Amino acid sequence: MKKNATVLALSALSHVMVDSLTVAIAVIVAELFGRSGRYLSVGAILAFFTLATAISEPLWGRLSDSTGRRGAIVSLGIIFAGFFFFSFSMIDPKGDHAVVLFSFASFMTGIAAGTYHSVATALLNEQAVSSNRGLYQGINNAGGSLGRTAAPLVIGLLLSRSGMTAVFVPYLVFGAAVGLVSLALFPRSQASPGNDRGESSPLRAGLGRFTAGLMLFSFLRTAFFLTAMNFLPSYLMGFKGLEALPAGYIMTFILATGVIAQPIGGIISDLRDRSKLMALLLAVAGVSFGMAILVPMAASVILLAVSFFCLLMTFPILFALIGDFVPRERMGWMTGLVSGAGGISATIFQFATGYFSEVFHPPAVLLALSALPVISAAVAFRLAPRGAMKA
């Protein structure tokens, strides 16, 4: 029990770091490029981060399956993610190749951050059973929401009072501290590397269909989540004309819902059908987000909070669903495939959203984006592997 608590605490702390990076990059590029309406540059830099995580997560997951060193992989990734994000401070935003250099730094940060979701999620699923897996994943994901919540507020304060350079130092220090502590305390994986040859053909086929369904679901849901979250700062600052600090307050309020939503989602999913619950939540999230684009600012902020609350409830549920059915020795790889599918979709949609926001009316683009969680809700209804038993 003590080991389980240690893994959960370290994983949640690492999640604070990793998930705050996405928002941090979004706020930084909003300040540098979004404020002047350069939405395509914003989309490119954000897309390179998500592309890197999409490519690396399955590979890091497979490496953790084959070596059993899940904790070491996560810990080193946290350290290097902080370092590569710090490299943003070395780039001149007014230089001729600024967008290229920021995109490269974003890509390298994503490669390092890609160690987290597939590997840490698999490590945490190994510590839990079906009856409490949603709770474990909910507490862990609350750490990610805490990072996303704190990032816009802290960065907004630092930008308004200390300037751009001050933003990056805390990430370098926090990443090194969390990574070194985790490296010392994370246990080895309980998986038996390479021990999946005894699975029957029907079970393999069932897991294959299950994984394909999860990847499609993740493709749709993550495209909406990351694109909406990452473009909201640029939308608020570029289209609505807000300064960094007020935009940071709004983003903090919206994302703070996840600190409560994710444990609640995990707990409820331990008592109910996980896939049907996700479908209901995503339908509400899509409708609320679409309405938020059409109403005045005050009502819009409330509806955005409702949308993200429902959306964020689904994240621990998906990871718990993977833990319910996927064997330990393949969990890192399959979790990476599911997370990677979401990263690929976010890469595509962030480029597309940046382009279409320059060509068309930005609110119209965000309104179209709200269809994605509704479509993913339909996919969620069919997320159940045939021929497999719960772990």
ABEGO torsion letter per residue (X at the ends): XAAAAAAAAAAAAAAAAAAAAAAAAAAAAAAAAAAAGBAAAAAAAAAAAAAAAAAAAAAAAAAAAAAGBAAAAAAAAAAAAAAAAAAAAABBAABAAAAAAAAAAAAAAAAAAAAAAAAAAAAAAAABBAAAAAAAAAAAAAAAAAAAAAAAAAAAAAAAAAEAAAAAAAAAAAAAAAAAAAAAABBBBABBBGBAAABBAAAAAAAAAAAAAAAAAAAAAAAAAAAAAAAAAAAAAAAAGBBAAAAAAAAAAAAAAAAAAAAAAAAAAAABBAAAAAAAAAAAAAAAAAAAAABBAAAAAAAAAAAAAAAAAAAAAAAAAAAAABBAAAAAAAAAAAAAAAAAAAAAAAAAAAAAAAABBAAAAAAAAAAAAAAAAAAAAABBBBGBBBX
